[in-house]
Amino acid sequence: MVGLLFDCVANPLGAVRLTFEKAVSSGSDPVIFNGKDWGVFDIFREFLFNKDGLSQVPILDHASISWLPPNSLVRFRGMVQDMLGNELYVGAFKDGSTWKTNKFMDVASSPMDPSSEMRIWERRVLYCVPVPGQASWVSPPEAAIDRCQSSTSQHGEKRQREDNAAIDHMDSDVLEHETKGSPPSAKKMREDELPCKSSQQQEPPSEETPSLLHMVPDFDENSLPCLVKVYDSPESDLKLNDVFEFIGVFTYNLELTTQKDDSDEFFGDLCDDTVGDVPSIKVPHLHCLVHRKLGVQEFLHCSPIIEPVPNIIRGIREALLGHLMSVLGNDGVAAHCMLLHLLSKVHTRVDTVAVGRLSLNLTGFTRESISVFGNQLNLVIQSLLPLTRYLPLTLEYLNASSLAPRKDYRTNRLVTGVLQLAEGTHVTIDETQLKVGTLNSTGVENVRLLKNLMEWQKVEYDFEYYKVEMMADAQLLILSEGKSNILPADLVLPFHPSTVGSFESRDAEALQAWRWYLSNVKSLPHSIEPEIQKTVENDLVEARQADRNLGTHDFSRLLTMARLMSVSFGETCLSLEHWQMVKELERLRLERLK
């Protein structure tokens, strides 16, 4: 492995160039490197995960983009909102007798003679956005950002010169272009490398200096998208709506933005831009070196290390249940149902049935009580779960909103919709404002989409000429006056508070424990021993004899509740005690429905 003659954070392209040169000097033909690694990925995995380098890599977001040096190593967490296909680019070319590479770059590393020998390679292009509905407390640790910003401000130009001096003569050629006084013309930049700002001191923006975000019209001030280019990774590794942490080379150049407006041929010498009308130069690019899929657990960066033993789990469960009861006006049945609902997730699919879901419809709300209990409950959910959405359902909202993502063939883009959600998102739907009226065609379609999400955990994406069903895993809570007529939930429970609910702020330690609990115990494995299974079967037969209206949906729901009751105590096998608790909870629920 090549020694670390470069700073992996400040100058990651040094590793790319050195490892490529070493591979070619050993006699390898660059043609074999299309879709294959020549050793650079191993260097960064070693640095990031074996040498604790991950904490040194700054986070790319709307706050840091103004001071991050281009061509440095950054981290970006986001959801794959659109998959823009594959892009062809000049991956390697011959400069005289020397092979050079453009991998992990937007532009050529040095001037390319059109007559020189070249290798055309391929990379995938993803349009990623911050995860929809992400809670503010999920924000990455500021310590890493502060350290990186401080390091950039203190060392700046000197550190960059030292890093570049340690690299080979190839870097010296590039630096000659970077340190010229005036920026090159558009024609010159099509032939040479863009001036790189990585060797200039990066200062945080002052009040007089506007952020780059204000210069780019397509940015949301608090939400930064990113165009991620992925190399040498199987297509099955990256799917639409999955959440990833991408670590790679950050490129963003304002000169490029202004010049692109005057010349559409800017990228012509390096790549075949397949991203259509995506404002690819108006958002930062990240050339991915390492990516990893994130689950709900990875959002809990401050979560305590807790052994998942039943005694500790029981204590956390009891405290959380008490918290839910205080918010729900001391309604114990509602608190228990809410706990099971928050622990639900789709853990398998049998034919079209999403096994594990447990949607909940709390009824009995009025416009007055929803402002107290509904708002407090929403605040509690937002404080406990990393991904949440709140939908105030009104006639106007249904008739005007775009819930399903749709394909815009004019721009060749997937236009996002409200229901394009990451796995594990909790959705609270407030029906109390829904009045009598007429739904237009959009409203009817939106109701159907919500109903399908609740019943089948699927969302239909509109591709104009056909529909594509995308699997989902969302927890749905409906707050309504009476039983919802448009959204048939798995559990319907009349809400009976005995006191006014109170949302009290809890200490950080308790919140961290509850967040850890909700994100981890739901993933525990679960089984039913033959003896208990026989008891469950007998009880279900008796229930069917007592009520002929019970069907397979009810039995499936009871089994799901049994599983959730077990894991809520940290148990992986259903016990007779927990089955009896489910039966009692169901009895109390049915009494209220009468």
N, C-alpha and C positions, 0 to 999 in steps of 0.2 A: 504493500500500500504506500502511496506517496506520502511523504512527510508533510506536516502542516506548515508549508512555507507561505501561507496566506492566512488572512483572517476570514474564517468561514462566514461570519456575520457581515462584515464590511465589504468583503470582496469574494463572494461565492464563485464568480466566474473564473477566478484564479484556479480553483479546483477543476473546473470544467476544462480549461485550456491545458493545464499540466497533465491531467489524466489522459486527455485525448492525444496529446503529443507523445506520451509514453506508449500508448496503445499502438499508434501508427508507427513509431520508431521500432517497435518489436516485430514489424512486418505485416500487421493486419491491414487489409484493404478496407477503407471507410465504408464501402458498400455494405459490409456485414453489420454495421452499427445502426442501420435503420430498424427501429423497434427493439434494439438491444442496448444494454448498458455496457460501458467500457470501464466501469469501476467507480464512477463519480457518485452513484447512489450510496455505495457502501461507505464512502468517506463521510457523507452527511448523516447517515444513520448512526455511525459510530460517534460522531460529534454530538448529535442531538440527544441520543438516548443512552449511550454508554458513558459519555463524558459530561453529562448534565448541561449540554449546550442549549437545550430548549428554552430554559429560563432566560437566556441572554438574547433571544430573538424577539424583536419588538412586534407588537400587534398592529396590523394594518386596519385602521378604521377612519371614520370621518375626523377624529381629533388628531390623529398622528400623521395623516397623509401630507400635511403642510411642511413637516420637517424630516420625513424619512428620506434618506439619500437614494436616488435611483441606482439600480444594480446592486442593492444590498439584499440581505436575507430577511424575509418577513414571514409572519404567520397571519393567516386569514381564516376565520371561522365563518362558514356560510352554508346556505342550502342551495343545491343545484336547481335553479329556477328554470333554466332552458339549456338544451343540449344543441349546440350549433354545428355539429358535424365535425368532419375532419378537415384539416388545413395542410396544404402542401407548402413546403418551404425548402430553401437551399440549406441542407443540413451540413454539408461539408464542401469545400472548394479548394482548389490548388492555387496557391500564391507562389508563382515560380515553381520551385521543386518541393515546396512545403505545403502539406495539407493543413487546413485550418477548419474550425467548426463554428457554426452559428447556432448551435443548440442552446436553448434557454435564453435566446435573445430575440428582440424585435427587429433588429437591423444587423447588417453584416459587421463582423468584428474588425474588418479592414476592407479597403477597396477591392471589389471583385471585377476582374476582367471578363467581359461577356464571352470571350473565347476560351477562358480557362476551363479546366475539367471540373465538373460539379456533380454532387450527389443530391437528389431530391428525396427528402424524407417527409414523414407525416406525423401530425400531432392532433390531439382532440381539443376542441374549444368548448368550454363550459361558461355559461353566464350564471354567476352565483350572487346571491343577495344575503344580507344579514337574516338570520332565522326569523321568520314571521312570528310575532307574539312573544319574543324573548323578553323575560323579565329584566328589570334594571339591575337586580342584585346578581345576575349571572355574569355581568361584565368581567372581563379578564383582570387579573391582578395588576394594579397600577404600578407595583414595584418594578416589574419587568420593563414597562414602558418608560418609567422615570429613569431607570438605570441606562437604558439605551439612548434616551434623549440626552441625558447628561453626558454620556460618553461621546455622542456625536458632537455636542456643542463644545466640549473641552478639547478634544483631540483634533477634530475637523480635518483640515487640510494636511497637517503634519502627519497624522496617523495614516491617512490615505496614501501619502507619498511613500511612507515606510513600507506599507503593505505592497504597493505596486513595485517598489524597488526590489523586493524579495522574489518577484516573479520573473519569468524568462523574458527574452528580448521581444517576444510577441506582444507583451503588454506595453513595452516602450513605444512600439509603433502606434498603438492605440492612443497612448497618452499624448503623442505629438498632435493628434487631431483634437484632443480634448482641450489643450492649453492654448490653442490659437486665440488671438484677440477677438475677432468678430465672428459671429455665427455664420456658417456656410449658407450659401443660397439653396433653394429647393433642389436645383439640378445637382449641385455638389453633394447634397445630403443623399440623393438617390444613389450616388456612387460610393460615398464614404460612410463611415459610422457617424451617428448623431453625436453631438457634443454631450458628454456625460457629466452630470453634476456630482457624481460620487466623490470627486476630488476637491469639491468646494465645501467650505464650512456651511453646515446647515443650521440655521437659527430658527427658533420658534417664531411664528408670525407675531408681529407687534400689532397694536391697535391700528396703526397707520397702514400696515401691509395686509391687504385682503387675503383671505385663505384661497387656495386653489379652488375650493368648492364653489366659491362665489363666481368664479370665472367660467364655470362649467354648468350650463343650464339644466342638464339632465340629472343632477345630483339632488337627492333629498338631503337637507342640512344634517339630519341625524341618522342617515342610513346610507352607507357606502356600498355600492355594488362593485363587483370585480370580475374581470374577464380572466379566467384561469385556463392556461394551456398545459395539457397533461401529456406526458411522454411515456412510451414503453409500458403502458398499463392495459390489461385486458378490459374490454368494454363492459364485461359483467361486474367489474369492481366499482363502477360509478353509475348510479341510477338517478333518475329524476326524483326530486324531493328529498333525497338523502342529504344528511348533514355531515360535512367534513371539516377537518382542519387541514388546510393546505399550507405547506411550507415551501417557499421557493424564492426566486429572484424577482424583485419588485421593479417594474419599469413604469414610469409615468413622466412625460416630458411635455411641458407647456409649449415649447417651441414646435414640437411635433404636432400639437393640436392646431396651432395657428397656421402652420405650413400645409397641413392636410386640407384645410379649407380651400387652399389655392391650387392644390395638385392632387388629383385622385390616383396618380401613379406612384405615390410615395412608397408603398410597400412592394411595388412591382418587382424589384430585383431580388427580394428575399422570400416572399411568400405569395401564395394564391389565396387572397382574403375571401373566405367563404362565409363570413358572418353577416352578409347582407347589409341591411341598413342599421345594424346595431352600432351605437355610437362607441365603437371599439377604442377610439383614441380619446374619448371623453371620460372614460373610466380607467382606473389603474389596471395594469396587466400583472399577472403573477405566473411566472414560468415554474411549474410545480416540480420540485425535487422529491418531496415526500408528502404523501397524503394518508390520512387515517379517518375512518368513519367514526363518528361520535354518537354515543348513546346518551340517554338522559343523565346517566351517572357522571359523564364527563363535564356536564354543565356545573357541577357542584365543586368548584375548585377549592372552596373553603370547608368542605364537609369533613367532619371528624372521622377518624379511623375507629370504627366500631365493629367489634366482633359480632357476627349475626347469630348470637346464641339466644335461645328462647327467653331466658330471664330478662336480658337487657331489652329485647324486642317488646316484651310485655309491658315493661315500664314506659317505654316510648309510646306504645300504643295507648296506654291508659291516659298519659298526659295529652296526647293529640286528641283523643276522643273527648276529653274534658274541654279542650279548647273549642272543638266543633260544637259541643253542647252549649257553651256560653254564647257563641255567636248565633246559634239556632234557637235561642229563647228557651233553653233547657228541654228541648224536644229530643229525648233519648233515641227514639226510633229513627228520626230523621238523621241524627248524628251517626248512628250505626250504618244506615243505608249510604250516607255520604262517604263514610270511610271505605266501605266496600267499593263504591263507585270510583273513588280516587285511586284505588289499587288495581282497577281493571285494566286490561290490555288484551289485544288480539295475540294469542300465543300460537294459534294454528288455524288452518282453514280446512273444513270438510265440505267438499263440493262448493256450494256458494255461501255456506254458513261461516261467519267469522266467529270462531270459538274463543270466548274469554271476554267479549265486550259486555258492559253492563251500563247502559244509559239509564238516566234517572230523571223522572218528571216530578218535581215538587209542585203540588197544586195548593190552592187556597190563598194565593197572593192577591192583594188588591193594589191599586195604584199607590195607595198610601203605605201599605206594609212593604211593598217592593223597594221603596226608597230607603227603608230602614234595614230590613233583613237581607234583601237582595243585594244592596250595595255593600253591606258588611261581608256577606258571603263571598262576593266577587273579590273583595280586598283580601280575604283570607286565602282564597284559591291562588291569587296572584302572588301572595307572599310565600306559598308552599311549593308551587309548581313552576318549573323554568319556562314552559311554553304555554301560553293561554291566549284565548281570543274571546271577546264579548260581543255578541250580536243583538242589538236592540231591534227586535223584529216588529216592523210596522208595515202597513200596506204600501206606503210610499217606498220604503226600503226594498221590499220584495219586487216591486214593479220597476225599479230603476237600477238595482245593483247587479254587478257581474260576479256571480258566485263561482262559476266554472271557468277555468282557464280556456282560452280559445287561440287558435292558430291564425295569425295575420299573415296571409300569403303575400301581401304587398311588401311587407318588410321582412318576411320569412322569419318572424319571431313568434314565440309563444307568449301571449299576453296573459299575465297572471290574473287569478281570480281570488276571491276571499277564501275559497275552500282549497286552495293549493297550500297545504299544510305539511309540516314535518311530522314524522312519526312521533306519537306521544303527546300531541298538542291537546289541551283541554279547551272545549268550546262551551261557553255558557250562552244560552239563548233565552232572551227575555221576551215572552209573548204577551205580557200584561198590557202593552201599548197597542196591540193588534185590534183594530176596529172592524166592524162590518163594512164590506165594500167589495169592489170588483177587481179581480186580478187580471192584468193583461197577459199577453203571451209570455213575456219575460217573467212575470210573477209566478205563473203556473209552472214554468220550467224551473225556477228557483226552488219552489216548494218540492218539486219532484227530486231535485238534487239533494236537498236536505234530508228528505225521507230515505233516499237510497243510501246516503252516508250513515244514517242512524240504523237502518235495518241490515245493510250488507257491508258497511264499511268500505264503500267504493265511491269514487267521484268520476263522473263522465267528463272527459276533456273534449271540447268542441273543435274538430278539425274541418269544419264547414261541410265537407262532403261525407264525413263519417264521424262516429264517436269512438273514443278510446277509453276503456275503463281502467282507472288507476286504483290500485289497492291503497287503503288508508288505515290508520289506526288512531282514531280520535275519541276522546272521552266526551260525551255529550250530556249536558245538564240543561233541562228545560224548566223555567220558572213560569207558571201560568196561573190563571184564576181557576179554571176547571181543567179536566183532563185534556191534553192537547189533541185536537182533532186532525192535525196535519203531521205531527211527529210522534209516532207510536213508540214510546220508550219501553225498555225492558222492565223497569220498575216504576210504578206510579204510586205516589204516596201523598195523601193530604197532609199538609204542614200544620202542626198544632203547637205553636209556642205558648208557654205559660208565663214567660217574662219577656221584657224587652231585651233583645239581643245586644251584646256589647262586644265591640272589637277592640281588644286591648293589645297594645304592642308588646311583643314578647322579647326576651333577651336573645341575643345572637346565638348563644349556645343551644337554646331550645329550638329555635328555628332551624339551625343546621342539622340537629338530630332528626327533626320531623322531615326535613327535605331528604336527608339520607334514607330515612325509613321508607318514604313513599316511592323513592326511585329504585331502591334495591330489593325490598322484600317481594315486590310484584314479579320479579324475575326468578324467584325461587322455584325449583322443580317441585312437582306435586304428584302424588299417587294415592290410590285407594286400595287398602288391603282387602283380600277376598271376603273376610268376615264382615267388615264394615260395608263392603259393596252389597252383600246380601241384605243387610239391614236397610240400606238406602233403597234398594229395589223393592223390598216389601212395603216400605213406607210410601213409596211412590204409587204402588198398586192400590194401597188403601186410599190414598188421596184421590186417585182416579175413580174409584168406586163411590167415594163420597161426593165428587163433583165431576160429572161427565163432560163439563166444558174444558177441563184441563187437557192440554195437548202436548205434543213433543216440545213446543217452544217453552212452555212452562217448566217442563222437566229439565230441559237444557239450562234454563235460567237458574233453577234451584241447584243444579250441580255446579254451575259457575259461582254462585254465592257460597257454596260449601268450600270450593277451592280457595276463594278469596278470604273466607273466614279463617281457614287454616293458615294461609300465608300471613295474614294480619297478625298472627301470634308467632310468626317465625317457624311454623311447623311445615314439614314437607309431606306429611301423610295425614289424611283426614281421620280425625278421632271421633268417637261417639259423642263426646261432649260438644265439639264444634258443630256436628250435624244437628244436635238438639238445639243449639243456639240459632242455627239457620231456620229450623222449623218454627221456633218461637217468634223469631223476627217476622217470618212470613205470616204467622197467625195474627200478630199485632197489626201488620200492614193491611191484611184482608178485613179485619174488624173495622178499620177506619174507612175502607172503601164502601162498606155497607151503610 
